[in-house]
């Protein structure tokens, strides 16, 4: 199963970056050639929220920085 991927707006991305006191390129990368990235319309430089669910951990959120693939 593919976890839920959401393209963040520029404002949402700025909030996430500020929350982690980081710069976007410090987040784990996801390539622009990834099929889910193409499907949600993300471009290099965008930030993507990935929400994973499991029976033991419940729901967990990760962020990925889109890079040229």
C-alpha positions, 0 to 999 in steps of 0.5 A: 500500500502507498501511504497518503502523499499531499503537496504542501502549499508554500505557506504550509511548507514555510510553517513546517520548515519553521517548526523544525528550525530547518531548511527544506533541503535538510528533509529526506528527498523524494525524486520528481520522477517518483510516480506518486510525485507526478500524480500529485503534481509536485515539482522540485523544491516542493515539500510533500507530507506523507502520512503512514498508518500502522496497527501498532503506531497509529498514524505518523507524518513524515515530510519529503523534499522533492528533488530533480530525478 
